[in-house]
Amino acid sequence: MPYLIKHIDQIAREKNRDVLFIVFDRDVFDDGNHDEWPARKDVISWFESHNIKIHPCGNIASEHGFDSYGGQLYIDVPFDESNPEYTKARDYLENPDGSMRTPGITFCYLPLEIAMKNKHHDESGFWEKLWE
């Protein structure tokens, strides 16, 4: 069943804060439906078992084209080194040197300042007018 997936920059503006998300490299995992990628299933299971909310999200919205959903996941945790949920997520996804634990999975950070550059996307009818 189709459902609407929000772009990560829209989520940042709605939360009014910097946001975290996970991107899966399609060159590494693109062997069919992203819901079936074992590494993505492992990530989802880990977050669920640690009661950290995640949601599908799109990349940063662009007025110059569309990108299909590639399994990206928004992590509903503030980017804050003193937040225990953040440090759990970081330590699960990254090695101590900051490199990623799993090839093809990238732990991303989007500052609100960057997301605000697309605030005009939130205006009523913006996308409809753009593609008329």
URGIFEN-V752615 format. One record per residue. N is the residue number from 0. SS is DSSP state (helix for helix, strand for strand, loop for the rest). PSI is psi in degrees with one decimal (* if undefined). OMEGA is omega in whole degrees, 0 to 359 (NA if undefined). Layout:
# URGIFEN-V752615
N,SS,PSI,OMEGA ; N,SS,PSI,OMEGA
This chain:
# URGIFEN-V752615
0,loop,128.2,180 ; 1,loop,148.9,175 ; 2,loop,157.7,182 ; 3,loop,127.4,178 ; 4,loop,126.9,180 ; 5,loop,146.3,173 ; 6,strand,150.6,183 ; 7,helix,-32.8,179 ; 8,helix,-32.8,175 ; 9,helix,-41.5,178 ; 10,helix,-43.3,179 ; 11,helix,-42.6,179 ; 12,helix,-38.9,178 ; 13,helix,-39.6,180 ; 14,helix,-19.0,183 ; 15,loop,45.3,179 ; 16,loop,167.9,172 ; 17,loop,151.5,181 ; 18,strand,159.6,179 ; 19,strand,144.3,176 ; 20,strand,166.6,182 ; 21,strand,134.4,177 ; 22,strand,138.8,179 ; 23,strand,126.7,182 ; 24,loop,113.7,182 ; 25,helix,-28.6,178 ; 26,helix,-27.6,179 ; 27,helix,-40.5,190 ; 28,helix,-6.9,190 ; 29,loop,74.9,174 ; 30,loop,33.6,180 ; 31,loop,-148.8,184 ; 32,loop,127.1,181 ; 33,helix,-25.0,178 ; 34,helix,-15.5,182 ; 35,helix,-2.7,180 ; 36,loop,120.5,182 ; 37,helix,-42.6,181 ; 38,helix,-38.0,179 ; 39,helix,-40.9,177 ; 40,helix,-40.4,178 ; 41,helix,-42.7,179 ; 42,helix,-48.3,180 ; 43,helix,-44.6,179 ; 44,helix,-42.0,180 ; 45,helix,-48.3,180 ; 46,helix,-41.8,178 ; 47,helix,-42.2,181 ; 48,helix,-20.0,178 ; 49,loop,11.8,177 ; 50,loop,38.6,175 ; 51,loop,121.4,184 ; 52,loop,135.7,173 ; 53,strand,154.1,180 ; 54,strand,146.7,173 ; 55,strand,145.3,176 ; 56,loop,159.3,174 ; 57,strand,170.0,174 ; 58,loop,-179.4,176 ; 59,loop,131.8,182 ; 60,loop,144.7,179 ; 61,loop,138.4,176 ; 62,loop,-5.3,186 ; 63,loop,3.1,179 ; 64,loop,172.1,181 ; 65,loop,150.5,177 ; 66,loop,138.2,179 ; 67,loop,157.8,180 ; 68,loop,129.5,182 ; 69,loop,26.0,176 ; 70,loop,6.5,182 ; 71,loop,148.0,181 ; 72,strand,125.3,172 ; 73,strand,135.1,177 ; 74,strand,117.1,185 ; 75,loop,64.0,180 ; 76,loop,134.7,177 ; 77,loop,148.0,174 ; 78,loop,96.3,186 ; 79,loop,112.3,182 ; 80,loop,-21.6,180 ; 81,loop,-3.7,180 ; 82,loop,119.8,183 ; 83,helix,-32.4,178 ; 84,helix,-39.1,177 ; 85,helix,-48.7,184 ; 86,helix,-34.6,175 ; 87,helix,-47.7,181 ; 88,helix,-47.3,180 ; 89,helix,-47.5,183 ; 90,helix,-27.6,175 ; 91,helix,-42.3,186 ; 92,helix,-29.5,186 ; 93,strand,151.5,168 ; 94,loop,164.0,179 ; 95,loop,-27.6,180 ; 96,loop,2.2,179 ; 97,loop,-8.3,176 ; 98,loop,159.4,182 ; 99,strand,141.2,179 ; 100,loop,-34.2,184 ; 101,loop,119.5,177 ; 102,loop,137.0,178 ; 103,loop,-5.6,178 ; 104,strand,128.4,180 ; 105,strand,128.9,177 ; 106,strand,118.1,188 ; 107,strand,154.8,179 ; 108,strand,130.1,176 ; 109,strand,112.4,178 ; 110,loop,144.8,178 ; 111,helix,-37.2,180 ; 112,helix,-41.5,178 ; 113,helix,-43.6,180 ; 114,helix,-34.0,182 ; 115,helix,-17.9,177 ; 116,helix,-19.4,179 ; 117,helix,18.3,184 ; 118,helix,-25.6,177 ; 119,helix,-18.8,177 ; 120,helix,-21.8,183 ; 121,helix,-7.3,179 ; 122,loop,141.2,181 ; 123,loop,126.4,177 ; 124,loop,7.7,183 ; 125,helix,-53.4,184 ; 126,helix,-38.0,179 ; 127,helix,-44.1,180 ; 128,helix,-37.6,183 ; 129,helix,-38.6,186 ; 130,loop,14.2,177 ; 131,loop,*,NA
